[in-house]
Amino acid sequence: MSEDESTIPAAAQRWVLAGLLVAVALNVRHVAAWALPLASGAAAWRIWAAQRPARLLGRAWRVAIMGALTLAVLISFHTLNGLDAGASLLVAMMAVKLTETQRRRDWLIVLGGALFLLLAACLAAQTLALVPLYAAELWLLCTALYAIGAGPHLPPPPALLRNAARSLLLALPLALLLFLFFPRLTGSLWSVPRDDEAVTGLGDQMSPGSITSLVDSEETALRARFDGPLPRREDRYWRGPVLHAFDGSTWSRVHRDLGDPPELDYLGGAFRYEVTLEPNTHGVLLALDVPRQLLEPAHPVIRSFDDQLLSGEPLRSAISYRVESYVQHRSLEALAPAVRELDLALPGTRNPRSRELAHSLRAAATDERAYVQAVLRYLQDNNFEYTRSPAPLGRNSIDDLLFRTHEGFCGHYASAFAMLMRAGGVPAHVVTGYLGGQWNRFGGYLLIRQSNAHAWTEVWLDGAGWVRVDPTAVVDASRFNSDLDEVGGGGVRATGWAAARWFASSMQAWQAVNAWWQDEFINFNASRQLGLLGRLGFKERDYQALIAVLAVGATLWLAFLAWRGRVAPDSRARDALGRSWRRLEQALRRAATGRAAHEGPVAYGERIAGERPDLAATLRALTREYASLRYGRRCSVADQQRFDGAVRRFAARARRQRPPASPPGTRDSSHAPMTKNSAKATIDRR
């Protein structure tokens, strides 16, 4: 029976099952809900079946179960493509495979499936907190591979774990070399398309009237590192999707080309900074106010008619880019007629009372600027309140807000203000993005969370262009004047026990480490790779230089392995078992031919047994015992001494004994196969 057809010990099977279950658990957040119970049940059944003569499932049953599980994946994800559906299908396949695992080859297939599941977990989430779990799982799977290869004499768990750890450490330099210098394509190494993935944050629509509770999310939206001083708090508006279309309750984006944005005259000082933007669904590269230019575009970027920076490809992974922005500017051109028509449009007869209010305020105002101030005074003087749990609004949502509930959050007031502007003949739209940010003194960056999401209004004023107006600041000025973002030395929101200074510092330190991991490892793309060549002194920063560095590094790594694997003379002197084997080889060279370089101990013994039938029985026992002690079970001092004594007796006998002359056509009885027990008895007897 070949090695692939042989079985493996129950202990080795448990190593593989443990690695498979941990791999499934690491994917539990994005696979089907039934995946982990299914894998656990299949593993439990396989352990039970190994302990009693249970009959494994037949082929017909396996095909039927696999068909049912494939249908379950289709029902759960409506597809078999993608990371989530693919990982769920792989779990199902491994669970069915466990119902037929008998040979070593079957268990190697299960182990391979667990390795692919570990890769799926790495593609699904790359946060720093998960890295130790991924490393531990890789160690476990490598240990399982050693257990499968150990054969019937399985070493104890500490020995298996040490061997696996040693192999992984030896492979680490090559892995680091490949990570740094293997030529990359543009894009992210760690991301695959996930069409069913929902990302928290901004979107293409805003319907504040349908929201009765606003829940904070502490997930990171973006990070910004400034080359110089930070902008003032009142200027930290991070501009995202712009909403133009309004149906009376919902604002939404307009995906059409209305020409180039008006040319601007940039005033004041410029802010240069690097943004690390987390994945989002809207595809807008956020920037401080209106960006003048992208200094280092990370993706193909389109500048829309309303000064949005639109990514030319989906933002399924975090990206970094450098921007230059001005918070003060004025337009040098008139508003395009198509954009004016778009930003003055109002739906039918919705919100009639708000229209009447707008007409009365506009009639009393001398110009557009006065009208803007009149609407802001109306919101300030009529007891409007900011709340994160507003009452629901009806079909005429603006009327309900202005004349019934008098409460809402930023989306409510931005929506109402933009509608009043349009009703008064002033072009306006709603801008969504983020406001503020928390300074991280360890990482030296401004952290903007999803909880910093905000909405405001931009109005067109002749001679100035688009002007930002934030009506929420009028309703609740305390939210904008307070220093909530930077309590305790600049760190965490002052809610409950998190306000403690020590906790703020530790949280910021952890955030800074996570930011370093994201920037330097996860976002290590082709441009950063070529930049690394420049820091190493290469004048030609191209893929040929990368390949040259990779080749030199791989050669050095292989040379180190060769040097480490050499057998030094002093180590041979210390290896008692090796000395005994060399004594046996010397005795055999006198009695027969020497061992070839390609021959292992057992194969060598079988060949010499054919040449010297008179020595066959003892020789087979000695070579098999040596192979067992060297490569199988742990060799104790008593085992080594017993083997050395048997070798010495055999060597003395081989020197005295000459090959007997066998009659033609006869066969030496020593060619009969020996069992392990009879081999051991021969060594002890002789």
Secondary structure, DSSP 8 states (H G I E B T S, - for coil): --GGGS---HHHHHHHHHHHHHHHHHTTTTS-TTHHHHHHHHHHHHHHHHTTT-----HHHHHHHHHHHHHHHHHHHS-S-SHHHHHHHHHHHHHHHTTS--SHHHHHHHHHHHHHHHHHHHHH---GGGHHHHHHHHHHHHHHHHHHHTTTS---HHHHHHHHHHHHHHHHHHHHHHHHHS---SS-TT----TT----S--SEE-GGG-S------SEEEEEEESS----GGG-EEEEEEE-EE-SS-EE---S-------EEEES--EEEEEEE---SS-B--EESEEEEEEE-SS-EEE-TTS-EEESS---S-EEEEEEEESEEEESS---HHHHHHTT---TT-SHHHHHHHHHHHHH-SSHHHHHHHHHHHHHHTT-EE-SS-----SSHHHHIIIII-EE-HHHHHHHHHHHHHHTT--EEEEEEEE--EEETTTTEEEEEGGGEEEEEEEEETTTEEEEE-HHHHH-THHHHS-GGGBTTTTB--SGGGG-HHHHHHHHHHHHHHHHHIIIIIT--HHHHHHHHHHTT-SS-SHHHHHHHHHHHHHHHHHHHHHHT---HHHHHH-HHHHHHHHHHHHHHHHS----TT--HHHHHHHHHHH-GGGHHHHHHHHHHHHHHHHSS---HHHHHHHHHHHHHHHHHHHH-------TT---GGGS---HHHHHHHHHH-
